Amino acid sequence: MPHRHDTKLNISAGLLSVAVALILVLLKLWALGQTGSLAVAATLADSAMDLMMSLGGLVAIAYAAKPADDDHNFGHTSAEDLAALGQSIFILISAGVIATAAILRLLDDTVTLPEQEGLGITIILVSIAITIGLVLWQRHVARQTDNKVVKADSLHYLGDLIPNVGAILALWASATFELHQIDSVVALGAAAILAVGALRIGKSAWDALMDRQADPEMIKGIQQIANTFDGVHGYHDLKTRVAGSRVFVNLHIELDGTQTLDEAHAIGAALRRAIIATYPRADVLIHKDPVGVKRHPDDHR
């Protein structure tokens, strides 16, 4: 399990994410009331989704940090993937609502267009500054703990800067050139960005819940360690699966069958330590076979 210090860092990032999202929602809600800008509405909806994601992420971080128990022998890290999958669904719904509103506004010449653009721009600039501060802290935590939820949240907030900048451009164009409909065009772009991000997050979570194997580079790295490890004459049945920020690794190694059980155990334990030293978030289980052993006909897997 992650070190207690890592858990504290992850929770601090989660709490800060919730606090920032709540501040941004309140700021943009007020800005929307003052400007009536659909681009601001798009960033408001995005921040509202951020708040939900941050709350879900915080719960997932706390729950995933629980140690394995009698009911969950492999720990609770799949909570991170469940939270990410739920978040992606909410984001897709939000993107659909924003896109529909933008299209209806483009088709309707009677709608009220943005007002007090300068005030809206100021609010969005403040939001960008707050978001950058959060992302910097999240990246620091992610470097220390390698937590999937913190990494995903950081990437999502980094992506939020795009619709925020788009909202500023829309308000500026509306005030300077009276290009009012660009507000709806920017909202459509923001909706597309949300949808793409949601699909990416959802696919990653779905793959983990369906026990997809680890990243090919990680598998290749484990193979290289096993191939060159002293005392290991070969390996087979390397299997991996991802659950949240954890990667579970099963590996059969082939050893000299004439050596003692203590010697075989020492080689397997040393190999396990070597893999974990390279991939600290891995949970490694090693089975030891004598060289040349053949599968029993009743062993189908």
Summary of the structure (lengths in Angstrom):
residues: 301
radius of gyration: 25.0
end to end distance: 28.9
largest distance: 87.4
contacts: 1010
relative contact order: 0.13
helix: 68%
strand: 10%
